[in-house]
């Protein structure tokens, strides 16, 4: 017997977070890309004036009929609108035949209601991936809510219970806001998620007051600062020990903006999944809190060529319909793919079958857990978060020490990424940083190899918080650009490429960019370079002083050539590499032998002191 089920809500402007009000393109737009709505706070509806065209073909309000059909097998899609008034609803299949977006008309229907009531538009079948709609009002029209639905066999609907785990450390402003939002907009009486979601807040800072925040659907746990890996693992342990064991654990960062609709769409999708997708990780997309229209990643992968981590898709401005269409053209079926834990929903059977994450504090835990389980990945538009501080974020201790140390650890312990040469990546970055006078960065890279070689006992008993503090202390101290003499525009663009001819390339390499030359052969005038990953030898060439600039933060640091420091680092680097060559096989085997223990509940309870 078929049952009609809700798939996703139509998002109106009142449904958007206050931080997204200036982005009406996420919901619906009128003439001139402005919001067509006037919100009536008494009636709690949106009023659209007569003879207004409203474009609902947006990131939140298109429906991915192909993905819904593929993931769930639903059929007979419908659009439901609770409204009062008279309007023409025009539904289109949306696709790209070449570059431009193309529309196929599926149905156009006049809907009319003298009282507030629900109208339904049946959506004809289409072989296109996306469907969206326009509304042309024939009189002043009030819109209260809306949703898409479809039919599915009644016995195919799953009983889904989600444990949401969020780990927080010194982000009280964000976590309290998210707790309030979830309590009032997700877990209220009568909500579809009431009784199907329990929230675990893992407080690594031990500053929240459980007596203020705990409820029947939410509990705060005091935890030592054991990083994201320890916080999320604590949440997994607590979730699996609930009287009513969940079907899924949803991991979500604390410093994010999340829409309630993301949680509802997660639930609606999980309860309808086909058997072939029920073990998949549901990966939420990460948008940038500071550039809110930009989607950066939903599924990532480890690059075999250079050992770096990055998104499967290119970054896209999701206000643009052409990018919403392009978003459908990517496959998650790539080697070494993973789902980031800013928003990742995991079937509990993976935890039960293959154990808990590894104790790597931060960075790499989500990569290892995905690659260990090889679950396959699914994603939907509207299941997403906006992450704080993502754009232009470069922390040398995190990116050069923590990431690389943990890359060695997870590769050795669980056997993932055996065709990726992380050591070659560290070697290449070491010489890059030496030649741009980033001596602290070069030291952090050496630390990453040296600490990995200490073996699993070191990782299993490490005070991660203290280790991070010690390595953060090696970060260069950035100061406002005005203190470096750059009050106005920079004299050169740090992100503009400058080439070297063959002779200069050879000189750059053979002299370690001037370290083997006397000062009189180097240019004295400081030169502007990028502080982050962007590396251009042409900018560094034969300079005595470089100014590394963080444009997003308006800060920088002056770097001066230091031969004594350079040669001391090279000597230590070669010593550590010699040790690696001599002991790495033995060290790798030690990690592999400890792997089973590191992912047990017994180990983690001792590690967490619970």
C-alpha positions as a printed NumPy array, in Angstrom:
array([[  0.   ,   0.   ,   0.   ],
       [  1.375,   3.418,  -0.983],
       [  1.753,   6.174,   1.579],
       [  2.344,   9.831,   0.827],
       [  5.383,  11.121,   2.75 ],
       [  7.019,  14.513,   3.158],
       [ 10.429,  14.908,   1.531],
       [ 11.417,  18.515,   2.156],
       [  9.845,  21.785,   3.197],
       [  9.533,  24.793,   0.947],
       [ 11.708,  27.417,   2.6  ],
       [ 10.188,  30.874,   2.818],
       [ 12.064,  33.954,   3.921],
       [ 10.727,  33.604,   7.46 ],
       [ 12.295,  30.137,   7.593],
       [ 15.784,  31.457,   6.883],
       [ 18.189,  32.147,   9.698],
       [ 18.4  ,  35.867,  10.483],
       [ 21.986,  35.704,   9.209],
       [ 20.677,  34.721,   5.758],
       [ 17.92 ,  37.307,   5.384],
       [ 20.151,  39.281,   3.013],
       [ 20.379,  36.195,   0.785],
       [ 16.803,  35.781,  -0.52 ],
       [ 18.22 ,  33.773,  -3.456],
       [ 18.416,  30.793,  -1.098],
       [ 14.607,  30.711,  -0.871],
       [ 12.736,  32.77 ,  -3.473],
       [ 13.229,  35.999,  -5.381],
       [ 11.07 ,  38.472,  -7.263],
       [ 11.991,  41.224,  -9.661],
       [ 15.605,  42.384,  -9.498],
       [ 16.718,  39.497,  -7.263],
       [ 14.92 ,  40.955,  -4.272],
       [ 12.594,  39.21 ,  -1.879],
       [  9.015,  39.316,  -3.222],
       [  7.526,  38.76 ,   0.224],
       [  6.012,  41.043,   2.778],
       [  5.887,  39.195,   6.076],
       [  2.697,  39.531,   8.117],
       [  3.803,  38.829,  11.694],
       [  0.218,  38.606,  13.008],
       [ -0.957,  36.032,  10.475],
       [  2.53 ,  34.448,  10.309],
       [  2.456,  34.323,   6.547],
       [  4.125,  35.906,   3.54 ],
       [  2.011,  38.265,   1.446],
       [  2.722,  38.511,  -2.268],
       [  1.063,  41.357,  -4.129],
       [ -1.128,  40.836,  -7.2  ],
       [  0.658,  40.28 , -10.539],
       [  3.997,  39.401,  -8.941],
       [  6.23 ,  36.636, -10.293],
       [  7.973,  34.66 ,  -7.546],
       [ 10.909,  32.456,  -8.508],
       [ 11.248,  29.433,  -6.216],
       [ 14.043,  27.85 ,  -8.295],
       [ 16.596,  28.104,  -5.503],
       [ 19.084,  26.011,  -3.531],
       [ 16.505,  25.203,  -0.87 ],
       [ 13.384,  25.064,  -3.013],
       [ 14.345,  23.049,  -6.06 ],
       [ 13.843,  19.351,  -5.473],
       [ 16.437,  16.823,  -6.629],
       [ 13.953,  14.335,  -8.044],
       [ 16.677,  12.145,  -9.525],
       [ 18.514,  11.801,  -6.207],
       [ 15.301,  11.24 ,  -4.259],
       [ 14.281,   8.537,  -6.726],
       [ 17.728,   6.953,  -6.73 ],
       [ 18.208,   6.986,  -2.951],
       [ 14.658,   6.009,  -1.953],
       [ 12.563,   4.789,  -4.878],
       [  9.758,   7.266,  -4.169],
       [  7.409,   8.178,  -7.008],
       [  4.493,  10.506,  -7.811],
       [  6.103,  13.746,  -6.627],
       [  3.772,  16.498,  -5.425],
       [  4.058,  20.143,  -4.395],
       [  1.903,  21.236,  -1.439],
       [  1.286,  24.899,  -0.587],
       [ -0.771,  26.206,   2.314],
       [ -2.065,  29.522,   1.025],
       [ -4.933,  31.93 ,   0.481],
       [ -5.474,  33.684,  -2.828],
       [ -5.15 ,  32.933,  -6.521],
       [ -2.   ,  32.178,  -8.476],
       [ -0.559,  30.191, -11.358],
       [  1.978,  27.571, -10.336],
       [  4.365,  26.6  , -13.127],
       [  6.61 ,  23.597, -12.54 ],
       [  9.727,  23.046, -14.634],
       [ 12.431,  20.441, -15.085],
       [ 15.76 ,  22.244, -14.951],
       [ 18.945,  21.135, -16.666],
       [ 21.914,  22.274, -18.715],
       [ 22.253,  21.094, -22.303],
       [ 25.516,  22.987, -22.78 ],
       [ 26.384,  26.092, -20.758],
       [ 23.068,  27.861, -20.298],
       [ 20.319,  26.611, -17.986],
       [ 17.335,  25.113, -19.825],
       [ 13.746,  24.671, -18.616],
       [ 11.174,  22.08 , -19.671],
       [  7.624,  22.906, -18.665],
       [  6.06 ,  20.018, -16.753],
       [  2.763,  21.501, -15.605],
       [  1.078,  24.889, -15.191],
       [ -1.908,  25.018, -12.871],
       [ -4.099,  27.811, -11.501],
       [ -4.62 ,  27.306,  -7.774],
       [ -7.221,  29.252,  -5.831],
       [ -8.443,  29.323,  -2.267],
       [-10.729,  31.81 ,  -0.558],
       [ -9.66 ,  30.511,   2.848],
       [ -6.307,  29.34 ,   4.182],
       [ -6.013,  25.8  ,   2.864],
       [ -3.637,  23.384,   1.203],
       [ -3.398,  23.164,  -2.558],
       [ -1.598,  20.305,  -4.288],
       [  0.169,  20.263,  -7.653],
       [  1.01 ,  16.837,  -9.101],
       [  4.446,  16.86 , -10.723],
       [  4.701,  14.787, -13.913],
       [  7.598,  12.351, -14.343],
       [ 10.834,  13.676, -15.793],
       [ 14.244,  12.244, -16.594],
       [ 15.938,  15.474, -15.467],
       [ 17.666,  15.78 , -12.099],
       [ 16.055,  18.981, -10.806],
       [ 12.551,  20.365, -10.566],
       [ 11.534,  23.852,  -9.45 ],
       [  8.57 ,  26.195,  -9.724],
       [  7.372,  29.733, -10.306],
       [  4.34 ,  31.399,  -8.792],
       [  2.511,  34.168, -10.701],
       [ -0.033,  35.794,  -8.407],
       [ -3.401,  36.705,  -9.954],
       [ -4.494,  38.497,  -6.782],
       [ -2.898,  39.351,  -3.448],
       [ -1.81 ,  35.964,  -2.089],
       [ -0.856,  34.766,   1.375],
       [  1.631,  31.894,   1.635],
       [  1.897,  30.091,   4.977],
       [  4.03 ,  27.038,   4.245],
       [  4.794,  24.388,   1.689],
       [  6.495,  21.093,   1.088],
       [  7.263,  18.429,  -1.498],
       [  5.991,  14.888,  -1.054],
       [  5.996,  11.556,  -2.876],
       [  4.551,   8.086,  -2.544],
       [  6.308,   5.006,  -1.183],
       [  5.217,   1.547,  -0.084],
       [  4.171,   1.761,   3.55 ],
       [  6.331,  -1.177,   4.643],
       [  9.435,   0.563,   3.23 ],
       [  9.376,   3.366,   5.82 ],
       [ 12.103,   2.881,   8.405],
       [ 12.043,   3.68 ,  12.105],
       [ 14.899,   6.188,  12.401],
       [ 16.297,   7.592,  15.645],
       [ 19.173,  10.045,  15.487],
       [ 21.695,  10.926,  18.189],
       [ 23.09 ,  14.351,  17.332],
       [ 26.584,  14.821,  18.806],
       [ 28.17 ,  18.253,  18.923],
       [ 31.523,  18.918,  20.574],
       [ 32.376,  22.371,  21.874],
       [ 35.502,  24.122,  23.142],
       [ 35.519,  27.868,  23.843],
       [ 32.6  ,  28.457,  21.474],
       [ 29.826,  29.105,  23.984],
       [ 28.216,  31.83 ,  21.887],
       [ 27.674,  29.418,  19.006],
       [ 26.79 ,  26.289,  20.938],
       [ 24.197,  28.016,  23.115],
       [ 22.589,  29.523,  20.041],
       [ 22.428,  26.12 ,  18.356],
       [ 20.999,  24.494,  21.473],
       [ 18.249,  27.122,  21.676],
       [ 17.508,  26.779,  17.964],
       [ 17.253,  22.987,  18.105],
       [ 15.086,  23.011,  21.227],
       [ 12.625,  25.596,  19.883],
       [ 12.564,  24.712,  16.172],
       [ 13.303,  20.997,  16.015],
       [ 12.407,  19.232,  19.269],
       [  9.132,  21.004,  20.07 ],
       [  5.968,  19.025,  20.824],
       [  4.368,  17.933,  17.571],
       [  7.597,  18.113,  15.574],
       [  8.352,  15.241,  13.193],
       [ 11.686,  14.837,  15.024],
       [ 10.24 ,  14.822,  18.536],
       [ 11.056,  11.416,  19.964],
       [ 13.389,  10.652,  17.045],
       [ 16.358,  12.838,  17.984],
       [ 18.473,  13.089,  21.124],
       [ 21.201,  15.73 ,  21.389],
       [ 24.524,  15.081,  23.148],
       [ 26.552,  18.248,  23.829],
       [ 30.134,  17.323,  24.71 ],
       [ 31.687,  20.258,  26.564],
       [ 35.473,  19.962,  26.283],
       [ 35.771,  23.359,  27.962],
       [ 33.64 ,  22.324,  30.983],
       [ 32.012,  25.765,  31.083],
       [ 28.373,  25.044,  30.223],
       [ 25.808,  24.592,  32.985],
       [ 23.951,  21.288,  32.475],
       [ 21.237,  22.328,  34.933],
       [ 20.314,  25.201,  32.598],
       [ 20.469,  23.265,  29.339],
       [ 19.561,  19.616,  29.979],
       [ 16.109,  18.471,  28.893],
       [ 14.353,  15.227,  28.009],
       [ 15.892,  15.407,  24.513],
       [ 19.279,  16.976,  25.276],
       [ 22.111,  16.352,  27.699],
       [ 25.381,  18.202,  28.333],
       [ 28.448,  16.118,  29.264],
       [ 31.501,  17.549,  30.99 ],
       [ 34.585,  16.269,  29.172],
       [ 38.318,  16.862,  29.327],
       [ 39.7  ,  18.714,  26.32 ],
       [ 40.464,  15.732,  24.13 ],
       [ 39.88 ,  17.536,  20.85 ],
       [ 37.253,  16.839,  18.238],
       [ 38.166,  13.153,  18.017],
       [ 37.71 ,  12.667,  21.77 ],
       [ 34.579,  14.776,  21.939],
       [ 32.818,  13.044,  19.067],
       [ 33.884,   9.632,  20.383],
       [ 32.458,  10.475,  23.802],
       [ 29.215,  11.327,  22.059],
       [ 29.228,   8.027,  20.162],
       [ 29.749,   6.11 ,  23.396],
       [ 26.924,   7.956,  25.151],
       [ 24.633,   7.488,  22.136],
       [ 25.152,   3.728,  22.064],
       [ 24.424,   3.518,  25.795],
       [ 21.029,   5.251,  25.572],
       [ 18.081,   3.1  ,  26.711],
       [ 16.688,   3.441,  23.191],
       [ 19.667,   2.792,  20.931],
       [ 19.76 ,   5.149,  17.934],
       [ 19.95 ,   4.05 ,  14.334],
       [ 22.285,   6.918,  13.42 ],
       [ 24.806,   9.248,  15.03 ],
       [ 24.947,  12.735,  13.521],
       [ 28.24 ,  14.557,  14.173],
       [ 28.159,  18.363,  13.939],
       [ 30.706,  21.08 ,  14.745],
       [ 29.925,  23.708,  17.348],
       [ 31.002,  26.88 ,  15.496],
       [ 28.428,  26.524,  12.747],
       [ 25.125,  28.005,  11.72 ],
       [ 22.641,  25.241,  11.003],
       [ 19.116,  25.492,   9.619],
       [ 16.428,  23.349,  11.275],
       [ 15.443,  22.249,   7.77 ],
       [ 18.773,  20.416,   7.449],
       [ 17.86 ,  18.21 ,  10.402],
       [ 14.357,  17.562,   9.081],
       [ 15.614,  16.681,   5.591],
       [ 18.143,  14.341,   7.168],
       [ 15.355,  12.506,   8.99 ],
       [ 12.988,  12.452,   5.996],
       [ 15.709,  10.97 ,   3.786],
       [ 17.032,   8.358,   6.229],
       [ 13.612,   6.85 ,   6.883],
       [ 13.056,   6.183,   3.177],
       [ 16.457,   4.899,   2.018],
       [ 16.719,   1.82 ,  -0.146],
       [ 18.669,  -1.08 ,   1.336],
       [ 21.613,  -0.346,  -0.97 ],
       [ 22.014,   3.13 ,   0.571],
       [ 21.125,   2.474,   4.207],
       [ 24.786,   2.055,   5.254],
       [ 25.959,   5.226,   3.51 ],
       [ 27.272,   8.244,   5.383],
       [ 25.044,  11.264,   4.803],
       [ 27.454,  14.148,   4.273],
       [ 26.225,  17.69 ,   4.828],
       [ 27.661,  20.471,   2.692],
       [ 29.938,  23.088,   4.241],
       [ 29.264,  26.709,   3.364],
       [ 31.453,  29.586,   4.498],
       [ 30.01 ,  31.73 ,   7.281],
       [ 31.855,  34.791,   5.949],
       [ 31.026,  34.231,   2.27 ],
       [ 27.62 ,  32.719,   2.861],
       [ 26.68 ,  31.963,  -0.719],
       [ 29.706,  29.744,  -1.279],
       [ 29.525,  25.964,  -0.924],
       [ 33.038,  24.604,  -0.361],
       [ 32.622,  20.893,   0.22 ],
       [ 30.193,  18.082,   0.84 ],
       [ 32.427,  15.068,   0.196],
       [ 36.231,  15.262,   0.151],
       [ 39.026,  12.945,  -0.922],
       [ 42.725,  12.371,  -0.382],
       [ 44.741,  13.398,  -3.445],
       [ 47.08 ,  10.575,  -4.443],
       [ 49.378,  12.923,  -6.341],
       [ 50.496,  15.024,  -3.387],
       [ 48.854,  13.686,  -0.211],
       [ 46.656,  16.754,   0.26 ],
       [ 42.987,  16.758,   1.264],
       [ 40.295,  18.551,  -0.686],
       [ 36.713,  18.597,  -1.944],
       [ 35.392,  16.428,  -4.759],
       [ 33.563,  19.462,  -6.172],
       [ 34.747,  22.951,  -6.983],
       [ 33.584,  25.776,  -4.71 ],
       [ 30.297,  27.192,  -6.01 ],
       [ 28.078,  30.22 ,  -5.439],
       [ 24.789,  28.501,  -4.689],
       [ 22.689,  31.607,  -5.271],
       [ 23.142,  30.882,  -8.98 ],
       [ 20.848,  28.39 , -10.66 ],
       [ 23.605,  27.311, -13.066],
       [ 25.638,  26.11 , -10.069],
       [ 22.664,  24.328,  -8.514],
       [ 22.36 ,  22.475, -11.814],
       [ 26.118,  21.836, -11.986],
       [ 26.002,  20.444,  -8.439],
       [ 24.088,  17.452,  -9.824],
       [ 26.873,  16.47 , -12.204],
       [ 29.358,  15.194,  -9.631],
       [ 29.897,  11.638,  -8.487],
       [ 31.05 ,  10.678,  -4.997],
       [ 32.442,   7.429,  -6.4  ],
       [ 36.096,   8.482,  -6.12 ],
       [ 39.044,   6.777,  -4.456],
       [ 39.848,   7.668,  -0.837],
       [ 36.656,   9.716,  -0.351],
       [ 35.612,  10.909,   3.105],
       [ 32.908,  12.933,   4.845],
       [ 33.934,  15.809,   7.105],
       [ 32.543,  15.896,  10.608],
       [ 31.147,  19.424,  10.399],
       [ 27.897,  17.555,   9.528],
       [ 28.081,  13.812,   9.011],
       [ 25.369,  11.252,   9.764],
       [ 26.685,   7.739,  10.406],
       [ 24.662,   4.499,  10.731],
       [ 25.541,   3.04 ,  14.141],
       [ 26.269,  -0.381,  12.664],
       [ 29.572,   1.007,  11.374],
       [ 30.602,   1.934,  14.921],
       [ 29.485,  -1.426,  16.265],
       [ 31.164,  -3.418,  13.487],
       [ 34.441,  -1.51 ,  13.043],
       [ 34.955,   0.37 ,  16.267],
       [ 35.388,   3.949,  17.406],
       [ 37.638,   6.657,  15.886],
       [ 41.371,   6.927,  16.57 ],
       [ 42.678,   9.243,  19.35 ],
       [ 44.33 ,  11.835,  17.099],
       [ 42.873,  14.898,  18.925],
       [ 42.016,  16.932,  15.798],
       [ 42.447,  16.486,  12.045],
       [ 42.327,  13.181,  10.241],
       [ 39.837,  11.38 ,  12.492],
       [ 36.989,  11.87 ,  10.01 ],
       [ 39.199,  10.872,   7.069],
       [ 40.375,   7.661,   8.728],
       [ 36.885,   6.704,   9.902],
       [ 35.413,   7.14 ,   6.413],
       [ 38.206,   5.273,   4.65 ],
       [ 38.163,   2.477,   7.225],
       [ 34.441,   1.891,   6.743],
       [ 34.15 ,   2.624,   2.983],
       [ 30.429,   3.301,   3.424],
       [ 29.545,   5.185,   0.237],
       [ 28.165,   8.705,   0.507],
       [ 24.893,  10.5  ,  -0.119],
       [ 24.077,  14.204,  -0.007],
       [ 21.121,  16.518,  -0.613],
       [ 20.789,  20.245,  -1.138],
       [ 19.62 ,  21.949,   2.044],
       [ 21.461,  19.491,   4.298],
       [ 24.318,  21.798,   5.176],
       [ 25.964,  24.119,   7.677],
       [ 27.76 ,  27.464,   7.548],
       [ 31.181,  27.114,   9.158],
       [ 32.788,  29.997,  11.034],
       [ 36.294,  31.108,  10.13 ],
       [ 36.736,  28.86 ,   7.126],
       [ 37.844,  31.374,   4.472],
       [ 41.493,  32.323,   4.632],
       [ 41.985,  30.147,   7.682],
       [ 45.616,  28.997,   7.946],
       [ 47.053,  27.841,  11.237],
       [ 50.566,  26.488,  10.694],
       [ 50.55 ,  24.285,  13.805],
       [ 47.291,  22.722,  12.646],
       [ 47.984,  22.445,   8.924],
       [ 51.681,  21.535,   9.032],
       [ 52.122,  19.63 ,  12.296],
       [ 48.753,  18.191,  13.284],
       [ 47.568,  17.241,   9.798],
       [ 50.828,  15.591,   8.747],
       [ 51.508,  13.785,  12.017],
       [ 48.   ,  12.376,  11.931],
       [ 48.273,  11.469,   8.248],
       [ 51.218,   9.219,   9.112],
       [ 49.342,   7.78 ,  12.108],
       [ 46.089,   6.923,  10.326],
       [ 47.911,   5.484,   7.321],
       [ 50.038,   3.224,   9.527],
       [ 47.337,   2.218,  12.004],
       [ 44.426,   1.364,   9.737],
       [ 46.234,   0.743,   6.471],
       [ 44.393,   3.421,   4.491],
       [ 45.891,   5.442,   1.621],
       [ 48.737,   3.014,   1.011],
       [ 49.287,   4.581,  -2.418],
       [ 49.699,   8.086,  -0.964],
       [ 53.215,   9.325,  -0.127],
       [ 52.697,  11.66 ,   2.837],
       [ 56.448,  11.772,   3.484],
       [ 57.094,  13.185,   0.009],
       [ 54.549,  15.906,   0.747],
       [ 56.324,  16.874,   3.975],
       [ 59.705,  16.869,   2.229],
       [ 58.462,  19.157,  -0.512],
       [ 56.84 ,  21.556,   1.93 ],
       [ 59.961,  21.656,   4.117],
       [ 62.13 ,  22.991,   1.294],
       [ 59.424,  25.432,   0.212],
       [ 59.235,  26.891,   3.722],
       [ 63.01 ,  27.065,   4.103],
       [ 63.307,  29.059,   0.87 ],
       [ 60.649,  31.561,   1.931],
       [ 62.253,  31.965,   5.376],
       [ 59.291,  30.321,   7.159],
       [ 61.636,  28.583,   9.583],
       [ 58.978,  27.988,  12.242],
       [ 56.831,  26.23 ,   9.655],
       [ 59.757,  24.036,   8.612],
       [ 60.28 ,  23.12 ,  12.259],
       [ 56.63 ,  22.098,  12.618],
       [ 56.983,  19.787,   9.624],
       [ 60.002,  18.082,  11.206],
       [ 58.055,  17.761,  14.476],
       [ 55.267,  15.945,  12.64 ],
       [ 57.617,  13.164,  11.484],
       [ 59.526,  12.969,  14.75 ],
       [ 56.418,  12.648,  16.926],
       [ 54.881,  10.051,  14.631],
       [ 58.021,   7.937,  15.011],
       [ 57.464,   7.852,  18.792],
       [ 54.865,   5.18 ,  18.068],
       [ 51.343,   4.36 ,  19.226],
       [ 52.114,   4.553,  22.944],
       [ 52.929,   8.228,  22.456],
       [ 49.617,   8.912,  20.68 ],
       [ 47.575,   6.792,  23.088],
       [ 48.836,   8.65 ,  26.166],
       [ 49.406,  12.094,  24.695],
       [ 47.954,  15.193,  26.319],
       [ 46.599,  16.558,  23.05 ],
       [ 45.685,  19.934,  24.493],
       [ 49.2  ,  20.517,  25.827],
       [ 50.752,  19.3  ,  22.576],
       [ 48.612,  21.698,  20.574],
       [ 49.55 ,  24.606,  22.843],
       [ 53.237,  23.825,  22.445],
       [ 53.   ,  23.705,  18.682],
       [ 50.712,  26.729,  18.455],
       [ 53.484,  28.629,  20.251],
       [ 55.633,  28.022,  17.173],
       [ 53.178,  29.836,  14.907],
       [ 54.515,  33.096,  13.557],
       [ 53.115,  36.126,  15.372],
       [ 51.088,  38.131,  12.884],
       [ 50.692,  41.887,  13.429],
       [ 48.501,  44.501,  11.696],
       [ 49.926,  45.47 ,   8.31 ],
       [ 50.127,  49.092,   9.447],
       [ 52.81 ,  48.046,  11.944],
       [ 54.8  ,  46.681,   9.031],
       [ 54.516,  49.956,   7.13 ],
       [ 51.584,  49.073,   4.865],
       [ 48.736,  51.378,   5.874],
       [ 47.075,  51.491,   2.444],
       [ 47.007,  49.152,  -0.509],
       [ 49.809,  46.625,  -0.761],
       [ 52.482,  47.505,  -3.333],
       [ 52.134,  44.077,  -4.992],
       [ 49.478,  41.365,  -5.007],
       [ 50.698,  38.379,  -2.922],
       [ 48.515,  36.067,  -5.029],
       [ 49.82 ,  37.129,  -8.438],
       [ 52.116,  34.6  , -10.102],
       [ 55.685,  35.617, -10.971],
       [ 57.761,  33.256, -13.074],
       [ 61.476,  32.396, -13.046],
       [ 63.56 ,  31.562, -16.083],
       [ 65.57 ,  28.347, -16.203],
       [ 68.768,  29.945, -14.881],
       [ 67.008,  31.562, -11.914],
       [ 65.203,  28.329, -11.123],
       [ 68.552,  26.581, -10.919],
       [ 69.992,  29.349,  -8.72 ],
       [ 66.924,  29.17 ,  -6.467],
       [ 67.434,  25.452,  -5.856],
       [ 71.224,  25.257,  -5.757],
       [ 71.694,  28.195,  -3.348],
       [ 68.587,  27.364,  -1.229],
       [ 67.271,  30.736,  -2.428],
       [ 70.328,  32.722,  -1.375],
       [ 71.213,  30.973,   1.859],
       [ 74.526,  29.931,   0.27 ],
       [ 75.231,  33.442,  -1.062],
       [ 76.564,  36.572,   0.686],
       [ 74.138,  39.35 ,   1.6  ],
       [ 75.369,  41.779,  -1.053],
       [ 73.933,  39.46 ,  -3.721],
       [ 70.427,  39.694,  -2.206],
       [ 67.866,  42.446,  -2.697],
       [ 67.253,  44.514,   0.404],
       [ 63.759,  45.816,  -0.395],
       [ 61.079,  43.724,   1.394],
       [ 58.778,  41.812,  -0.946],
       [ 55.147,  40.848,  -0.38 ],
       [ 54.256,  37.132,  -0.417],
       [ 51.251,  35.107,   0.78 ],
       [ 51.255,  33.789,   4.351],
       [ 49.243,  30.659,   3.546],
       [ 49.674,  27.781,   1.066],
       [ 50.262,  29.98 ,  -1.991],
       [ 53.885,  29.446,  -3.009],
       [ 55.582,  31.344,  -5.845],
       [ 59.404,  31.056,  -6.041],
       [ 59.476,  34.107,  -8.313],
       [ 58.302,  36.272,  -5.429],
       [ 60.874,  34.84 ,  -3.019],
       [ 63.832,  34.931,  -5.4  ],
       [ 67.062,  36.336,  -3.922],
       [ 65.366,  38.589,  -1.368],
       [ 66.845,  39.385,   2.008],
       [ 63.442,  40.134,   3.563],
       [ 59.93 ,  38.897,   2.811],
       [ 56.628,  40.107,   4.254],
       [ 54.123,  37.258,   4.491],
       [ 50.6  ,  38.678,   4.341],
       [ 47.243,  37.327,   5.472],
       [ 44.969,  39.503,   3.315],
       [ 41.731,  38.328,   4.935],
       [ 42.926,  39.311,   8.386],
       [ 44.825,  42.43 ,   7.344],
       [ 47.897,  41.081,   9.141],
       [ 51.36 ,  39.881,   8.287],
       [ 54.82 ,  38.959,   9.502],
       [ 58.283,  40.102,   8.422],
       [ 60.695,  37.273,   7.589],
       [ 64.439,  37.831,   7.254],
       [ 66.962,  35.356,   5.913],
       [ 68.707,  33.496,   8.759],
       [ 71.444,  31.169,   7.574],
       [ 72.24 ,  29.792,  11.022],
       [ 68.602,  28.783,  11.584],
       [ 68.323,  27.397,   8.069],
       [ 71.327,  25.081,   8.334],
       [ 70.378,  23.94 ,  11.851],
       [ 66.927,  22.955,  10.572],
       [ 68.39 ,  21.137,   7.576],
       [ 70.716,  19.2  ,   9.89 ],
       [ 67.797,  18.196,  12.146],
       [ 65.63 ,  17.393,   9.116],
       [ 68.237,  14.979,   7.747],
       [ 68.674,  13.356,  11.134],
       [ 64.926,  12.757,  11.482],
       [ 64.695,  11.397,   7.932],
       [ 67.543,   8.995,   8.669],
       [ 65.644,   7.772,  11.722],
       [ 62.49 ,   7.4  ,   9.641],
       [ 64.332,   5.335,   7.049],
       [ 65.774,   3.084,   9.736],
       [ 62.653,   2.565,  11.903],
       [ 59.512,   3.292,   9.859],
       [ 58.707,  -0.359,   9.078],
       [ 58.886,  -1.261,  12.768],
       [ 56.893,   1.833,  13.749],
       [ 54.18 ,   1.121,  11.17 ],
       [ 53.788,  -2.406,  12.48 ],
       [ 53.495,  -1.101,  16.045],
       [ 50.647,   1.18 ,  14.997],
       [ 48.969,  -1.665,  13.133],
       [ 49.262,  -3.9  ,  16.204],
       [ 47.718,  -1.199,  18.422],
       [ 44.91 ,  -0.348,  15.99 ],
       [ 42.328,  -2.763,  17.368],
       [ 42.887,  -1.553,  20.934],
       [ 42.739,   2.162,  20.045],
       [ 39.21 ,   1.894,  18.675],
       [ 37.643,  -0.025,  21.577],
       [ 35.197,   1.382,  24.1  ],
       [ 37.429,   0.096,  26.909],
       [ 40.431,   2.098,  25.664],
       [ 38.363,   5.217,  25.084],
       [ 36.712,   5.159,  28.498],
       [ 40.145,   5.001,  30.118],
       [ 41.447,   7.712,  27.764],
       [ 38.461,   9.944,  28.553],
       [ 38.482,   9.121,  32.286],
       [ 34.836,   8.028,  32.306]])
